Amino acid sequence: MASYVFYSYLSASIAYSCLFLFAVWNKNRYPVFIVTVFFSLLWSASIVFAAVENRINFLDTLSLETLRNVAWFLLLGVLLSRQRSDHPYTLLLQTKTTYVAAAFSLFIFSIELLPVLSDLTRQIFATDLRLVAHLLFAVFGLILLEQLYRNTPINLRANLKFLWIGLTALFLVDLIVYSKSLLFVKLDFTLWQTRGFINSLIVPLLAISANRLVINNNSQSFSTPRKIVFYTTSLLGCGIYLILITLAGFYIKNANAVWGEVAQTLFIFLSILVLAISFTSAKIRALLKIYFSKHFFHYSYDYREEWLKISRALAKLESLEELKIFIINTLANLVESNGGGLWLKDQHGHYFLAAEQNLQLLPQEFEHLQNSEVLPQYLSRKQWVVDFFELAHTPEIYDDIDLSPWRFEGSEAWVIVPLFHLNHLEAFVVLTQAKVPRKLNWEDHDLLKNVGMQLANALVLNKASEELANNRQFETYHRLSAYLVHDLKNMVAQISLIVKNAERHKHNPEFFDDTIDTLNNVAKKMHHIVEQLKQGEPSISSKSLVNLTHIVHSIAEQHLGSPPIQLLCSDIDIFVQADKIKLSNVLTNLIQNAQDATCQPDGWVKLELSYQQDYAVIKIIDNGIGMDQKFIAERLFRPFDTTKGNAGMGIGAYEARDYILKQGGQLKVDSQPQQGSTFTILLPSSPFN
């Protein structure tokens, strides 16, 4: 038996020696980590020495185990304090818990170090306080681990994952060993001697954690100031475990010895299995949340906390893309849904899928959401949450709308949450099935609707901010135009003065020298203006009957850029009421965009003109890089939004659509990424006069 203890803790000593050298070599920025590993090495080495001497009581090594535990507590305390401050040691010294834990540890260390005190306390309390203390150490360690894991931001938990797994295993084994030892009033030597091998298996996890902690500190990404919230799941779980082990111990004491050992082993295995499943299963956590909400609380939600949490999170968002994902996650988390999708309203009042998180919809469901105008109208009229669980059990509630695409088994759609602003439907969210299937009650519906209104306000505010930014850009553009007009007036005045004085001074050589200098200055200013305007010479817009056939032929003959334009047009004259120069500029801009998007060697651009039901139809087709539907809906026609960098002003497509709509026409875009684009212009045709 002594040899088993020797090899068990020898393996732990070797493992901790390697970890200590690894931590020192990598210059870990947490000195307490190196100290902790050092005390762990001393603890395991002392047991090896006791096994070799074979005359030292293994309980006498508990003092070094206490130092090891205190070092681990200090490391966990430093990491917890790092959540709120860049000076974790200073913050740790300001916490009352630190002094209470230090005083208790010092008291236990004195008892373990001095046999006289140990005997005295055993006589006073009729039990071995050392076993009680190490049981409390195990519980306290599990509580600290839970606080660290829960209060670490989700995106940083991966950095602490291996540390959390390793130390959880270490303290869980201590909990089992000392709870059984306390129950039978003696050290459970069978389990105790195995801890050496368990510690050696934990060391690789700690080594990975040490390396990741170094990376986090160097990148300064680990520190995230936030409020530390205390949770008691570990304390509750340890309490339940101790009650169960007490009952199991009572049975084992009175049962047959052989079956008692079997029951003991089975109980320990099942305890660890249940604990692991409970902590790792999101479904079980959701089920427990629903159960406690139903039976222990008057209301299922802490509305004040939910409202404050959402408000704080909204204040930290910096872009529309972050807001979209936040809306989905917020509504999904309220009802423990697996994910969902957000449909936003575009400038024409149509709804499109703007963002998704784990959205699992069948093709018929997705098509219905994309093309249906009835559903948004229904949501606007009813202003309630569409619940497909409710639809399956009480379909008569939804008699005034066709929801047949969801009336089949296997549909992942669960609820549709409308987002209203001033009684106008701004968006809606489709949530998929929950982790634990359940029926939503009136409280769930009210919370989803009210949170939806708050999120809709955030959406509208974001849109208003973008419009304000665009208006400021328009103001800047108009101010620039005013400056350019002023320069043009000055240049016209200079040229007019030359013409006025030409007759009088045309034979004066000095007059010609001054004229050349003036014209040279005017040419430089004109060149600068042309560079700034980008869109060509401004002109006064006036409608007249123009021959569209002649215009497209003229544009095609100019061979604007590369690739050249392929013209597909009949010889039939088609007339429209429009400003000839403005219409030519609009077509030129769209063709230029098509050529810019078609840069491959086999690229081509086609210009088609046809007549269809009182409309002149112009199509500009290319096989360029194309665009996705989200880009078309959100960015294509947004002013000053360009993908060309400094080469473009971002108002060509916006100006084209604006002009075509003012003529009573339409501009349609059909495009797919890497498959080219088709711009279709429909203008009301006019008879030839």
C-alpha positions in Angstrom: 0.0 0.0 0.0 2.9 2.4 0.9 4.4 1.8 -2.6 1.1 2.7 -4.2 1.1 6.0 -2.3 4.7 6.6 -3.2 4.2 6.2 -6.9 0.9 8.1 -6.9 2.4 11.2 -5.3 5.7 10.8 -7.0 3.9 11.2 -10.3 2.3 14.4 -8.9 5.7 15.7 -7.7 7.2 15.2 -11.1 4.3 16.8 -12.9 4.3 19.9 -10.6 8.1 20.1 -11.0 7.7 20.4 -14.8 4.9 22.9 -14.4 7.0 25.0 -12.0 9.9 25.1 -14.5 7.5 25.8 -17.3 5.9 28.8 -15.5 9.3 30.2 -14.5 10.7 29.8 -18.0 7.7 31.6 -19.6 7.9 34.4 -17.0 4.2 34.2 -16.0 3.0 37.6 -15.1 1.0 36.2 -12.2 3.7 35.5 -9.5 1.0 33.9 -7.4 0.6 31.2 -10.0 4.3 30.3 -9.7 4.0 30.3 -5.9 0.9 28.1 -6.0 2.6 25.5 -8.2 5.6 25.6 -5.8 3.4 24.9 -2.7 1.7 22.1 -4.7 5.1 20.6 -5.4 6.1 20.8 -1.7 2.8 19.2 -0.7 3.2 16.2 -3.0 6.9 15.9 -2.3 6.2 15.8 1.5 3.8 12.9 1.1 6.5 11.0 -1.0 9.0 11.6 1.8 6.5 10.3 4.3 5.9 7.2 2.3 9.7 6.6 2.0 10.2 7.1 5.7 7.1 5.0 6.5 7.0 6.5 10.0 5.3 9.8 9.4 1.6 10.2 9.8 0.1 11.3 6.5 -2.3 13.6 8.4 0.8 15.6 9.4 1.2 16.7 5.7 -2.1 18.5 5.9 -0.4 21.8 6.9 1.3 22.0 3.5 -2.0 21.0 1.8 -3.5 24.0 3.6 -0.8 26.3 2.2 -1.5 24.8 -1.3 -5.2 25.5 -1.0 -4.6 29.1 0.3 -2.3 29.7 -2.7 -5.0 28.5 -5.1 -7.6 30.7 -3.4 -5.3 33.7 -3.7 -4.9 33.0 -7.5 -8.6 32.7 -8.0 -9.2 35.9 -5.9 -6.6 37.8 -8.1 -8.4 36.7 -11.3 -11.8 37.6 -9.9 -10.5 41.0 -8.8 -9.0 41.5 -12.3 -12.5 41.6 -13.6 -13.1 44.9 -11.9 -9.6 46.5 -11.6 -6.2 46.7 -13.2 -4.8 46.4 -9.7 -6.2 43.1 -8.5 -3.9 42.8 -5.4 -4.9 46.2 -4.1 -8.6 45.4 -4.6 -8.2 42.0 -3.0 -6.8 43.6 0.2 -9.8 45.8 0.4 -12.3 42.8 0.6 -13.5 41.6 3.9 -13.7 38.0 2.7 -10.0 38.0 2.2 -9.3 38.7 5.9 -11.9 36.2 7.1 -10.5 33.4 4.9 -6.9 34.4 5.9 -7.8 34.2 9.6 -9.5 30.9 9.3 -6.6 29.4 7.3 -4.1 30.7 9.8 -6.1 29.1 12.6 -6.2 25.7 10.8 -2.6 25.9 9.8 -1.6 26.4 13.5 -3.7 23.3 14.5 -2.1 21.2 11.8 1.4 22.4 12.7 1.1 22.0 16.4 0.0 18.5 17.6 -0.9 19.9 21.1 -3.5 22.3 19.5 -4.8 19.4 17.4 -5.4 17.2 20.4 -7.0 20.1 22.4 -9.5 21.0 19.6 -10.4 17.3 19.2 -11.3 17.0 22.9 -13.3 20.3 22.8 -15.2 19.7 19.6 -15.3 15.9 19.7 -14.2 15.8 16.1 -11.1 16.4 14.0 -11.3 20.0 12.9 -8.7 19.4 10.3 -11.1 17.2 8.3 -13.8 19.8 8.7 -11.5 22.6 7.6 -10.4 20.8 4.4 -14.0 20.0 3.6 -14.7 23.7 3.9 -11.7 24.5 1.8 -13.0 22.3 -1.0 -16.5 24.0 -0.9 -14.9 27.4 -0.8 -12.7 26.5 -3.8 -15.7 25.4 -5.8 -17.6 28.6 -5.0 -14.6 30.7 -6.1 -14.4 28.8 -9.4 -18.1 29.3 -10.1 -17.8 33.1 -9.4 -14.8 33.3 -11.7 -16.4 31.4 -14.6 -19.8 33.1 -14.3 -18.4 36.6 -14.1 -16.0 36.2 -16.9 -17.3 37.5 -20.3 -18.4 34.7 -22.6 -15.8 35.6 -25.3 -13.0 35.2 -22.7 -14.2 32.0 -21.0 -12.2 29.9 -23.4 -9.0 31.3 -21.8 -10.1 30.0 -18.4 -11.7 26.8 -19.5 -8.8 24.4 -18.7 -8.0 26.1 -15.4 -11.6 25.8 -14.4 -11.8 22.1 -15.4 -8.6 21.2 -13.7 -9.3 23.0 -10.4 -12.9 21.8 -10.3 -11.7 18.3 -10.6 -9.1 18.9 -7.8 -11.6 20.4 -5.4 -14.3 17.9 -6.2 -12.0 15.0 -5.3 -11.1 16.8 -2.1 -14.8 17.3 -1.3 -15.5 13.6 -1.8 -12.4 12.5 0.2 -13.0 14.7 3.2 -16.8 14.4 3.3 -16.4 10.6 3.6 -13.5 11.0 6.0 -15.6 13.3 8.2 -18.6 10.9 8.0 -16.6 7.9 9.2 -14.4 10.0 11.6 -11.2 8.9 10.0 -9.2 9.6 6.8 -10.5 7.7 3.8 -7.1 6.3 2.9 -8.3 4.4 -0.2 -9.5 7.6 -2.0 -6.7 9.8 -0.4 -3.9 7.8 -1.9 -5.3 8.1 -5.4 -5.2 11.9 -5.4 -1.5 11.9 -6.5 -2.4 10.4 -9.8 -5.4 12.7 -10.2 -3.1 15.7 -9.6 -0.7 14.6 -12.2 -3.5 14.3 -14.7 -4.6 17.9 -13.8 -1.2 19.4 -14.4 -1.4 19.5 -18.3 -4.6 21.5 -18.0 -3.0 23.9 -15.6 0.0 24.2 -18.0 -2.4 25.2 -20.9 -4.1 27.7 -18.6 -0.8 29.3 -17.6 0.2 29.8 -21.2 -3.2 31.4 -22.0 -3.1 33.7 -19.0 0.2 35.0 -20.3 -1.3 35.7 -23.7 -4.3 37.5 -22.2 -2.2 39.7 -20.0 0.1 40.7 -22.9 -2.8 41.6 -25.1 -4.6 43.3 -22.2 -7.8 41.6 -23.1 -8.4 39.7 -19.9 -9.4 42.7 -17.8 -13.0 43.6 -18.3 -14.4 46.0 -15.7 -17.8 44.9 -14.7 -19.9 44.2 -11.7 -19.1 40.9 -9.9 -22.4 39.0 -9.3 -22.5 36.3 -6.6 -24.1 33.0 -7.5 -24.8 30.1 -5.1 -25.2 27.1 -7.3 -22.0 25.5 -6.0 -22.9 26.1 -2.4 -26.4 24.6 -3.0 -24.9 21.6 -4.9 -22.4 20.9 -2.1 -25.1 21.1 0.5 -27.3 18.6 -1.4 -24.3 16.4 -1.9 -23.4 16.4 1.8 -27.0 15.5 2.7 -27.0 12.6 0.3 -23.7 11.3 1.4 -24.9 11.4 5.0 -27.8 9.2 4.1 -25.6 7.0 2.0 -23.1 6.7 4.9 -25.9 5.7 7.3 -26.9 2.9 4.9 -23.3 1.8 4.3 -22.7 1.6 8.1 -25.7 -0.7 8.5 -25.4 -2.8 5.3 -23.3 -5.8 4.4 -19.7 -4.7 4.1 -19.3 -6.0 0.5 -22.5 -4.4 -0.7 -21.6 -1.2 1.2 -18.4 -0.8 -0.8 -20.3 -1.4 -4.0 -23.0 1.2 -3.0 -20.2 3.6 -2.0 -18.5 3.4 -5.4 -21.8 3.6 -7.3 -22.9 6.7 -5.3 -19.6 8.5 -6.0 -19.8 7.8 -9.7 -23.4 8.8 -10.0 -22.8 12.0 -8.0 -19.9 13.1 -10.3 -22.0 12.2 -13.4 -25.1 14.1 -12.3 -23.0 17.1 -11.3 -21.1 17.2 -14.7 -24.3 16.9 -16.7 -26.1 19.6 -14.7 -23.3 22.1 -15.2 -22.8 21.4 -18.9 -26.4 21.0 -20.1 -28.1 24.1 -21.3 -31.4 22.2 -21.5 -31.3 21.2 -17.8 -30.4 24.8 -16.8 -33.4 26.1 -18.8 -35.7 23.4 -17.3 -34.6 24.4 -13.8 -35.1 28.0 -14.6 -38.7 27.4 -15.8 -39.5 25.1 -12.8 -38.2 27.6 -10.2 -40.0 30.5 -12.0 -43.3 28.7 -11.8 -43.2 27.4 -8.3 -41.0 29.8 -6.3 -41.6 33.3 -7.7 -44.7 35.4 -8.2 -43.4 36.8 -11.4 -41.3 34.8 -13.9 -39.0 37.8 -14.6 -37.2 40.5 -12.7 -38.4 43.3 -14.9 -36.3 46.0 -13.4 -33.1 43.9 -13.8 -34.1 42.9 -17.4 -34.8 46.5 -18.4 -31.5 47.8 -16.9 -29.5 45.0 -18.4 -30.9 45.7 -21.9 -30.5 49.5 -21.5 -26.8 49.1 -20.4 -26.1 46.7 -23.3 -27.8 49.1 -25.9 -25.6 51.9 -24.7 -22.5 50.0 -25.6 -23.4 49.1 -29.2 -21.5 51.0 -31.8 -23.0 49.9 -35.1 -26.1 48.7 -36.8 -24.7 45.2 -37.3 -24.1 44.8 -33.6 -27.6 46.0 -32.9 -29.1 43.4 -35.2 -27.4 40.5 -33.5 -28.2 42.0 -30.1 -31.9 42.1 -30.9 -32.0 38.4 -31.9 -29.9 37.3 -28.9 -31.9 39.4 -26.4 -35.3 38.1 -27.4 -33.9 34.5 -27.7 -32.4 34.6 -24.2 -35.6 35.8 -22.7 -37.5 32.6 -23.6 -34.4 30.3 -23.8 -34.7 30.0 -27.6 -32.0 28.4 -29.7 -31.8 31.4 -32.2 -33.7 33.4 -34.7 -33.7 35.9 -37.6 -34.4 39.6 -37.9 -36.5 41.0 -40.7 -36.1 44.8 -41.3 -38.1 47.2 -43.4 -36.4 48.7 -46.4 -37.1 52.1 -48.0 -40.0 50.7 -50.1 -41.7 49.1 -47.1 -40.6 45.5 -47.9 -39.1 43.3 -45.3 -35.8 41.4 -45.8 -33.7 39.1 -43.7 -31.1 41.4 -42.1 -29.4 39.1 -39.6 -29.6 35.6 -38.2 -28.3 33.5 -35.4 -28.7 29.7 -35.6 -31.8 30.2 -37.8 -33.2 26.8 -39.0 -36.1 27.4 -41.3 -37.3 25.1 -44.2 -37.4 26.6 -47.7 -41.2 27.1 -47.7 -41.0 28.9 -44.4 -38.3 31.2 -45.6 -40.0 31.9 -48.9 -43.2 32.8 -47.1 -41.4 35.3 -44.9 -39.6 36.8 -47.8 -42.5 37.3 -50.2 -45.6 37.5 -48.0 -47.1 41.0 -47.5 -49.9 39.5 -45.5 -47.9 38.7 -42.4 -46.5 42.2 -41.8 -50.0 43.6 -42.3 -51.3 41.1 -39.8 -48.7 42.0 -37.2 -49.3 45.7 -37.7 -53.1 45.2 -37.3 -53.0 42.7 -34.3 -49.9 44.0 -32.6 -49.3 40.7 -30.8 -46.8 37.9 -30.7 -47.5 35.0 -33.1 -47.1 31.8 -31.2 -46.9 28.6 -33.3 -47.3 26.4 -30.2 -50.6 28.2 -29.6 -51.4 27.8 -33.3 -51.0 24.0 -33.1 -53.3 23.7 -30.1 -55.8 26.5 -30.6 -55.8 27.3 -34.4 -59.0 29.2 -34.2 -57.2 32.2 -32.8 -55.4 32.7 -36.1 -58.4 32.2 -38.4 -57.9 35.6 -40.1 -54.4 34.7 -41.5 -53.0 31.8 -43.4 -50.1 30.3 -41.5 -50.1 27.0 -43.3 -46.4 26.9 -44.1 -45.8 26.3 -40.4 -48.6 23.7 -39.8 -46.5 20.6 -40.0 -44.3 18.6 -37.7 -40.6 19.4 -37.7 -41.0 23.2 -38.0 -38.4 25.0 -36.0 -40.3 28.3 -36.0 -41.7 29.0 -32.5 -42.7 32.7 -32.2 -42.8 35.8 -34.3 -42.1 39.0 -32.2 -43.1 42.3 -33.8 -41.0 45.4 -33.1 -43.2 48.5 -33.1 -42.3 52.2 -33.0 -45.2 54.7 -32.6 -47.6 51.8 -33.7 -45.6 51.3 -36.9 -44.0 47.9 -37.5 -40.3 48.5 -38.0 -39.2 44.9 -37.9 -40.0 41.5 -36.7 -38.0 38.6 -35.2 -38.6 34.9 -35.8 -37.4 32.8 -32.9 -36.8 29.0 -33.3 -37.8 26.3 -30.8 -36.7 26.6 -27.2 -34.1 24.4 -25.5 -37.0 23.1 -23.3 -40.3 23.0 -25.2 -42.9 25.0 -23.2 -46.0 27.1 -23.6 -45.6 30.9 -23.4 -48.0 32.6 -21.0 -49.4 36.1 -20.9 -46.3 37.3 -19.0 -43.9 36.0 -21.7 -46.0 37.6 -24.4 -46.1 41.0 -22.6 -42.3 40.9 -21.9 -41.5 40.1 -25.6 -43.8 42.9 -26.9 -42.4 45.5 -24.5 -38.8 44.5 -25.0 -39.5 44.5 -28.7 -40.7 48.1 -28.5 -37.5 49.2 -26.7 -35.4 47.4 -29.4 -37.5 49.1 -32.1 -36.7 52.5 -30.5 -33.1 51.6 -30.8 -33.5 50.7 -34.4 -35.3 53.9 -35.2 -32.7 55.9 -33.3 -29.9 54.2 -35.3 -31.7 55.0 -38.6 -32.2 58.6 -37.5 -28.5 59.0 -36.7 -27.6 57.7 -40.2 -30.1 60.1 -41.8 -28.6 63.0 -39.8 -25.1 62.0 -40.9 -26.3 61.9 -44.5 -27.9 65.3 -44.2 -24.7 66.7 -42.8 -22.9 65.3 -45.8 -25.5 66.9 -48.1 -24.9 70.2 -46.3 -21.2 69.9 -46.8 -21.8 69.1 -50.5 -24.1 72.1 -50.9 -21.6 74.3 -49.1 -18.9 73.1 -51.5 -21.3 73.8 -54.4 -21.8 77.3 -53.2 -18.0 77.8 -53.1 -17.7 76.5 -56.6 -20.5 78.7 -57.9 -18.8 81.7 -56.4 -15.5 80.7 -58.1 -17.4 80.3 -61.4 -18.9 83.8 -61.1 -15.5 85.3 -60.5 -14.1 83.5 -63.6 -17.1 84.6 -65.7 -16.5 88.1 -64.5 -12.8 87.9 -65.5 -13.6 86.6 -69.0 -16.4 89.2 -69.4 -13.9 91.9 -68.6 -11.5 90.6 -71.2 -14.2 90.6 -73.9 -15.3 94.1 -72.9 -11.8 95.5 -73.2 -10.7 93.5 -76.2 -12.0 96.1 -78.8 -10.2 99.0 -77.1 -6.9 97.3 -76.3 -6.5 94.5 -78.9 -3.4 96.2 -80.4 -1.7 96.6 -77.0 0.9 93.7 -76.4 0.6 94.1 -72.7 -3.1 93.5 -72.9 -2.4 90.2 -74.6 0.1 89.2 -71.9 -2.4 90.0 -69.2 -5.1 88.1 -71.1 -3.0 85.0 -71.4 -2.2 85.1 -67.7 -5.9 85.5 -66.8 -7.0 82.7 -69.1 -4.3 80.4 -67.7 -5.5 81.1 -64.2 -9.1 80.5 -65.3 -8.1 77.2 -66.9 -6.5 76.0 -63.7 -9.5 76.9 -61.7 -11.8 75.1 -64.2 -9.7 72.0 -64.0 -9.9 72.0 -60.2 -13.7 72.4 -60.4 -14.1 69.5 -62.8 -12.0 67.3 -60.5 -14.3 68.2 -57.6 -17.6 67.9 -59.3 -16.9 64.4 -60.7 -20.3 64.3 -62.3 -19.7 66.6 -65.3 -21.0 70.1 -66.0 -24.2 71.0 -64.1 -27.2 71.9 -66.2 -30.7 73.1 -65.7 -33.2 70.2 -65.8 -36.0 70.7 -68.3 -38.3 68.1 -69.9 -38.7 67.7 -73.6 -39.6 65.0 -76.0 -36.3 63.1 -76.6 -35.5 60.1 -78.8 -34.3 57.4 -76.5 -33.0 55.3 -79.4 -30.6 58.1 -80.5 -29.4 58.5 -76.9 -28.5 54.8 -76.4 -26.8 54.7 -79.8 -24.8 57.8 -79.0 -23.7 56.3 -75.6 -22.7 53.0 -77.2 -20.7 54.8 -80.0 -18.6 56.6 -77.4 -17.1 53.3 -76.1 -16.9 54.5 -72.5 -14.1 52.7 -70.8 -13.4 48.9 -71.0 -15.0 46.6 -71.8 -16.9 48.2 -74.7 -20.7 48.3 -74.7 -22.6 45.7 -76.6 -25.8 47.4 -78.0 -29.0 45.4 -78.5 -31.5 47.8 -79.9 -34.0 47.9 -82.8 -34.2 50.7 -85.2 -37.6 51.7 -84.0 -37.6 55.2 -82.5 -38.8 55.3 -78.8 -39.6 58.7 -77.3 -39.9 59.8 -73.7 -40.4 63.0 -71.9 -37.2 63.8 -70.1 -34.2 66.1 -69.8 -31.8 64.8 -72.5 -28.6 65.8 -70.7 -29.7 64.5 -67.3 -31.0 61.2 -68.8 -27.7 60.7 -70.7 -25.7 61.3 -67.5 -27.9 58.8 -65.5 -27.4 56.1 -68.2 -23.7 56.9 -68.4 -23.2 56.6 -64.6 -25.0 53.2 -64.5 -22.9 52.0 -67.4 -19.7 53.2 -65.9 -20.6 51.4 -62.7 -21.2 48.2 -64.7 -17.8 48.6 -66.4 -16.1 49.2 -63.0 -17.7 46.0 -61.7 -16.6 44.0 -64.8 -12.8 44.0 -64.7 -12.1 40.3 -65.7 -10.6 39.6 -69.2 -13.8 38.0 -70.4 -16.1 40.7 -69.0 -18.9 42.2 -71.0 -21.5 44.9 -70.6 -24.8 44.9 -72.6 -27.1 47.8 -73.2 -30.6 46.8 -74.3 -33.5 49.0 -75.4 -37.1 47.7 -76.0 -40.7 48.8 -75.8 -43.2 47.0 -73.5 -46.7 48.1 -72.6 -46.4 51.9 -72.8 -42.9 51.7 -71.2 -39.5 52.2 -72.6 -37.4 49.4 -71.1 -33.6 49.9 -70.8 -31.5 47.1 -69.4 -27.8 47.4 -68.4 -26.4 43.9 -68.0 -22.9 42.8 -66.9 -21.2 39.6 -65.8 -19.2 41.4 -63.0 -18.8 40.7 -59.3 -22.5 41.2 -58.5 -24.2 42.1 -55.2 -26.1 40.2 -52.6 -29.7 41.2 -51.5 -28.5 42.7 -48.3 -26.2 45.1 -50.1 -28.9 46.1 -52.5 -31.4 46.7 -49.8 -29.1 48.6 -47.4 -26.3 50.3 -49.3 -26.7 50.4 -53.1 -28.9 53.5 -53.1 -27.6 55.1 -49.9 -26.0 58.5 -50.7 -22.3 58.9 -50.1 -21.8 55.2 -49.5 -19.3 54.0 -52.1 -17.1 50.9 -52.5 -14.7 52.7 -54.8 -12.8 54.6 -52.1 -11.7 58.0 -53.1 -12.5 57.2 -56.8 -16.2 57.7 -56.3 -18.6 60.0 -54.4 -21.3 57.4 -53.8 -24.2 59.4 -55.3 -24.4 58.0 -58.8 -26.9 55.1 -58.1 -28.8 57.3 -55.6 -29.1 60.2 -58.2 -30.1 57.7 -61.0 -33.0 56.2 -58.9 -34.1 59.6 -57.7 -34.3 61.0 -61.2 -36.1 57.9 -62.7 -38.7 57.9 -59.9 -39.4 61.6 -60.4 -40.1 60.8 -64.1 -42.8 58.3 -63.0 -40.5 55.4 -63.9 -39.0 52.4 -62.0 -35.5 51.1 -61.4 -35.2 47.4 -60.6 -32.0 45.5 -59.7 -31.4 41.8 -60.1 -28.0 40.5 -59.0 -26.2 37.6 -57.4 -22.6 37.6 -56.1 -20.1 36.6 -58.8 -22.9 36.2 -61.3 -23.3 39.8 -62.6 -26.1 42.4 -62.3 -29.0 43.6 -64.3 -30.3 47.2 -63.9 -33.8 47.5 -65.5 -35.1 51.1 -66.1 -38.8 51.6 -67.0 -39.8 55.0 -68.3 -43.3 56.0 -69.5 -43.1 56.3 -73.3 -44.6 59.2 -75.3 -46.0 59.3 -78.8 -44.1 61.1 -81.5 -45.3 64.7 -82.1 
